[in-house]
């Protein structure tokens, strides 16, 4: 029996109809091994904690979820990398990402993984998520002495929906909080979304209650005037066409604004496999972040 060819529907975004756009924002369509990699992430995090020890826990805000896991290196007054995890804005906990910390701890940097509210628990709004990750970064800067890190060497790392949140962190006006505009000395954002317009048109709108204000205020590409952090932007060549475009368009816009950005492509990596390269000091992301921190 010959399969019936799908008839393309009306265009919704660029050359995509609704199904194509929905698929472009559904990672399982382009990465069938998602569940396997999620299980490996949990297993590898358990073994990493057995080697480097359990993290210290710091509360950066008033609600129970507002905490970060800190994996310390042995060097005094060390730089710190702050990681914002992905999960379609709906899932993920700091404990799942301990496996990323080990190469940074071994290289002489502290590694912090941030917990934050999910979009479901926030009633469909992305604003509380953005506010919390911004608060976490500000907390690390303000409390650097208590944490044992160098406040002048703060770096941000992110993946997937975490990179959307991180984009809102690096384009935040820190002077409104009485802080220097460049509290982050570098950021590596992988496989993210920086323009919410097409995301709003996709099936993610079933659980994110997008508004005009949310789309305008939380699309990092629209706020490059506030960007004071050198960026490394990455995606995998086996990611969806939209995730590839989102990153390449953002990199081009940053460069057009006269601000530093490097674009790296992980050849033959899908969305979830890209994250695993961060746990390897010789992997695409691991090498890029360590170089940005100055630890290569």
Secondary structure as a PSIPRED ss2 file (coil, helix, strand):
# PSIPRED VFORMAT (PSIPRED V4.0)

   1 X C   1.000  0.000  0.000
   2 X C   1.000  0.000  0.000
   3 X C   1.000  0.000  0.000
   4 X C   1.000  0.000  0.000
   5 X C   1.000  0.000  0.000
   6 X C   1.000  0.000  0.000
   7 X C   1.000  0.000  0.000
   8 X C   1.000  0.000  0.000
   9 X C   1.000  0.000  0.000
  10 X C   1.000  0.000  0.000
  11 X E   0.000  0.000  1.000
  12 X E   0.000  0.000  1.000
  13 X E   0.000  0.000  1.000
  14 X C   1.000  0.000  0.000
  15 X C   1.000  0.000  0.000
  16 X E   0.000  0.000  1.000
  17 X E   0.000  0.000  1.000
  18 X H   0.000  1.000  0.000
  19 X H   0.000  1.000  0.000
  20 X H   0.000  1.000  0.000
  21 X H   0.000  1.000  0.000
  22 X H   0.000  1.000  0.000
  23 X H   0.000  1.000  0.000
  24 X H   0.000  1.000  0.000
  25 X C   1.000  0.000  0.000
  26 X C   1.000  0.000  0.000
  27 X H   0.000  1.000  0.000
  28 X H   0.000  1.000  0.000
  29 X H   0.000  1.000  0.000
  30 X H   0.000  1.000  0.000
  31 X C   1.000  0.000  0.000
  32 X C   1.000  0.000  0.000
  33 X C   1.000  0.000  0.000
  34 X H   0.000  1.000  0.000
  35 X H   0.000  1.000  0.000
  36 X H   0.000  1.000  0.000
  37 X H   0.000  1.000  0.000
  38 X H   0.000  1.000  0.000
  39 X H   0.000  1.000  0.000
  40 X H   0.000  1.000  0.000
  41 X H   0.000  1.000  0.000
  42 X H   0.000  1.000  0.000
  43 X H   0.000  1.000  0.000
  44 X H   0.000  1.000  0.000
  45 X H   0.000  1.000  0.000
  46 X H   0.000  1.000  0.000
  47 X H   0.000  1.000  0.000
  48 X H   0.000  1.000  0.000
  49 X H   0.000  1.000  0.000
  50 X H   0.000  1.000  0.000
  51 X H   0.000  1.000  0.000
  52 X H   0.000  1.000  0.000
  53 X C   1.000  0.000  0.000
  54 X C   1.000  0.000  0.000
  55 X C   1.000  0.000  0.000
  56 X E   0.000  0.000  1.000
  57 X E   0.000  0.000  1.000
  58 X E   0.000  0.000  1.000
  59 X E   0.000  0.000  1.000
  60 X C   1.000  0.000  0.000
  61 X C   1.000  0.000  0.000
  62 X C   1.000  0.000  0.000
  63 X C   1.000  0.000  0.000
  64 X C   1.000  0.000  0.000
  65 X C   1.000  0.000  0.000
  66 X C   1.000  0.000  0.000
  67 X E   0.000  0.000  1.000
  68 X E   0.000  0.000  1.000
  69 X E   0.000  0.000  1.000
  70 X E   0.000  0.000  1.000
  71 X E   0.000  0.000  1.000
  72 X C   1.000  0.000  0.000
  73 X C   1.000  0.000  0.000
  74 X C   1.000  0.000  0.000
  75 X C   1.000  0.000  0.000
  76 X C   1.000  0.000  0.000
  77 X C   1.000  0.000  0.000
  78 X E   0.000  0.000  1.000
  79 X E   0.000  0.000  1.000
  80 X E   0.000  0.000  1.000
  81 X E   0.000  0.000  1.000
  82 X E   0.000  0.000  1.000
  83 X E   0.000  0.000  1.000
  84 X E   0.000  0.000  1.000
  85 X C   1.000  0.000  0.000
  86 X C   1.000  0.000  0.000
  87 X C   1.000  0.000  0.000
  88 X C   1.000  0.000  0.000
  89 X C   1.000  0.000  0.000
  90 X C   1.000  0.000  0.000
  91 X C   1.000  0.000  0.000
  92 X C   1.000  0.000  0.000
  93 X C   1.000  0.000  0.000
  94 X H   0.000  1.000  0.000
  95 X H   0.000  1.000  0.000
  96 X H   0.000  1.000  0.000
  97 X H   0.000  1.000  0.000
  98 X H   0.000  1.000  0.000
  99 X H   0.000  1.000  0.000
 100 X H   0.000  1.000  0.000
 101 X C   1.000  0.000  0.000
 102 X H   0.000  1.000  0.000
 103 X H   0.000  1.000  0.000
 104 X H   0.000  1.000  0.000
 105 X H   0.000  1.000  0.000
 106 X H   0.000  1.000  0.000
 107 X H   0.000  1.000  0.000
 108 X C   1.000  0.000  0.000
 109 X E   0.000  0.000  1.000
 110 X E   0.000  0.000  1.000
 111 X E   0.000  0.000  1.000
 112 X E   0.000  0.000  1.000
 113 X E   0.000  0.000  1.000
 114 X E   0.000  0.000  1.000
 115 X C   1.000  0.000  0.000
 116 X C   1.000  0.000  0.000
 117 X C   1.000  0.000  0.000
 118 X C   1.000  0.000  0.000
 119 X C   1.000  0.000  0.000
 120 X C   1.000  0.000  0.000
 121 X C   1.000  0.000  0.000
 122 X C   1.000  0.000  0.000
 123 X C   1.000  0.000  0.000
 124 X C   1.000  0.000  0.000
 125 X C   1.000  0.000  0.000
 126 X C   1.000  0.000  0.000
 127 X H   0.000  1.000  0.000
 128 X H   0.000  1.000  0.000
 129 X H   0.000  1.000  0.000
 130 X H   0.000  1.000  0.000
 131 X H   0.000  1.000  0.000
 132 X H   0.000  1.000  0.000
 133 X H   0.000  1.000  0.000
 134 X H   0.000  1.000  0.000
 135 X H   0.000  1.000  0.000
 136 X H   0.000  1.000  0.000
 137 X H   0.000  1.000  0.000
 138 X H   0.000  1.000  0.000
 139 X H   0.000  1.000  0.000
 140 X H   0.000  1.000  0.000
 141 X H   0.000  1.000  0.000
 142 X H   0.000  1.000  0.000
 143 X C   1.000  0.000  0.000
 144 X H   0.000  1.000  0.000
 145 X H   0.000  1.000  0.000
 146 X H   0.000  1.000  0.000
 147 X H   0.000  1.000  0.000
 148 X C   1.000  0.000  0.000
 149 X E   0.000  0.000  1.000
 150 X E   0.000  0.000  1.000
 151 X E   0.000  0.000  1.000
 152 X E   0.000  0.000  1.000
 153 X E   0.000  0.000  1.000
 154 X E   0.000  0.000  1.000
 155 X E   0.000  0.000  1.000
 156 X E   0.000  0.000  1.000
 157 X E   0.000  0.000  1.000
 158 X E   0.000  0.000  1.000
 159 X E   0.000  0.000  1.000
 160 X C   1.000  0.000  0.000
 161 X H   0.000  1.000  0.000
 162 X H   0.000  1.000  0.000
 163 X H   0.000  1.000  0.000
 164 X H   0.000  1.000  0.000
 165 X H   0.000  1.000  0.000
 166 X H   0.000  1.000  0.000
 167 X H   0.000  1.000  0.000
 168 X H   0.000  1.000  0.000
 169 X H   0.000  1.000  0.000
 170 X H   0.000  1.000  0.000
 171 X C   1.000  0.000  0.000
 172 X C   1.000  0.000  0.000
 173 X C   1.000  0.000  0.000
 174 X H   0.000  1.000  0.000
 175 X H   0.000  1.000  0.000
 176 X H   0.000  1.000  0.000
 177 X H   0.000  1.000  0.000
 178 X C   1.000  0.000  0.000
 179 X C   1.000  0.000  0.000
 180 X C   1.000  0.000  0.000
 181 X C   1.000  0.000  0.000
 182 X C   1.000  0.000  0.000
 183 X C   1.000  0.000  0.000
 184 X C   1.000  0.000  0.000
 185 X C   1.000  0.000  0.000
 186 X E   0.000  0.000  1.000
 187 X E   0.000  0.000  1.000
 188 X E   0.000  0.000  1.000
 189 X E   0.000  0.000  1.000
 190 X E   0.000  0.000  1.000
 191 X C   1.000  0.000  0.000
 192 X C   1.000  0.000  0.000
 193 X C   1.000  0.000  0.000
 194 X C   1.000  0.000  0.000
 195 X C   1.000  0.000  0.000
 196 X H   0.000  1.000  0.000
 197 X H   0.000  1.000  0.000
 198 X H   0.000  1.000  0.000
 199 X H   0.000  1.000  0.000
 200 X H   0.000  1.000  0.000
 201 X H   0.000  1.000  0.000
 202 X C   1.000  0.000  0.000
 203 X H   0.000  1.000  0.000
 204 X H   0.000  1.000  0.000
 205 X H   0.000  1.000  0.000
 206 X H   0.000  1.000  0.000
 207 X C   1.000  0.000  0.000
 208 X C   1.000  0.000  0.000
 209 X C   1.000  0.000  0.000
 210 X C   1.000  0.000  0.000
 211 X C   1.000  0.000  0.000
 212 X H   0.000  1.000  0.000
 213 X H   0.000  1.000  0.000
 214 X H   0.000  1.000  0.000
 215 X H   0.000  1.000  0.000
 216 X H   0.000  1.000  0.000
 217 X H   0.000  1.000  0.000
 218 X C   1.000  0.000  0.000
 219 X C   1.000  0.000  0.000
 220 X H   0.000  1.000  0.000
 221 X H   0.000  1.000  0.000
 222 X H   0.000  1.000  0.000
 223 X C   1.000  0.000  0.000
 224 X H   0.000  1.000  0.000
 225 X H   0.000  1.000  0.000
 226 X H   0.000  1.000  0.000
 227 X C   1.000  0.000  0.000
 228 X C   1.000  0.000  0.000
 229 X C   1.000  0.000  0.000
 230 X C   1.000  0.000  0.000
 231 X E   0.000  0.000  1.000
 232 X E   0.000  0.000  1.000
 233 X E   0.000  0.000  1.000
 234 X E   0.000  0.000  1.000
 235 X E   0.000  0.000  1.000
 236 X E   0.000  0.000  1.000
 237 X C   1.000  0.000  0.000
 238 X C   1.000  0.000  0.000
 239 X C   1.000  0.000  0.000
 240 X C   1.000  0.000  0.000
 241 X H   0.000  1.000  0.000
 242 X H   0.000  1.000  0.000
 243 X H   0.000  1.000  0.000
 244 X H   0.000  1.000  0.000
 245 X H   0.000  1.000  0.000
 246 X H   0.000  1.000  0.000
 247 X H   0.000  1.000  0.000
 248 X H   0.000  1.000  0.000
 249 X H   0.000  1.000  0.000
 250 X H   0.000  1.000  0.000
 251 X H   0.000  1.000  0.000
 252 X H   0.000  1.000  0.000
 253 X H   0.000  1.000  0.000
 254 X H   0.000  1.000  0.000
 255 X H   0.000  1.000  0.000
 256 X H   0.000  1.000  0.000
 257 X C   1.000  0.000  0.000
 258 X C   1.000  0.000  0.000
 259 X C   1.000  0.000  0.000
 260 X C   1.000  0.000  0.000
 261 X E   0.000  0.000  1.000
 262 X E   0.000  0.000  1.000
 263 X E   0.000  0.000  1.000
 264 X E   0.000  0.000  1.000
 265 X E   0.000  0.000  1.000
 266 X E   0.000  0.000  1.000
 267 X C   1.000  0.000  0.000
 268 X C   1.000  0.000  0.000
 269 X C   1.000  0.000  0.000
 270 X C   1.000  0.000  0.000
 271 X H   0.000  1.000  0.000
 272 X H   0.000  1.000  0.000
 273 X H   0.000  1.000  0.000
 274 X H   0.000  1.000  0.000
 275 X H   0.000  1.000  0.000
 276 X H   0.000  1.000  0.000
 277 X H   0.000  1.000  0.000
 278 X H   0.000  1.000  0.000
 279 X H   0.000  1.000  0.000
 280 X C   1.000  0.000  0.000
 281 X C   1.000  0.000  0.000
 282 X C   1.000  0.000  0.000
 283 X C   1.000  0.000  0.000
 284 X H   0.000  1.000  0.000
 285 X H   0.000  1.000  0.000
 286 X H   0.000  1.000  0.000
 287 X H   0.000  1.000  0.000
 288 X H   0.000  1.000  0.000
 289 X H   0.000  1.000  0.000
 290 X H   0.000  1.000  0.000
 291 X H   0.000  1.000  0.000
 292 X H   0.000  1.000  0.000
 293 X H   0.000  1.000  0.000
 294 X C   1.000  0.000  0.000
 295 X C   1.000  0.000  0.000
 296 X C   1.000  0.000  0.000
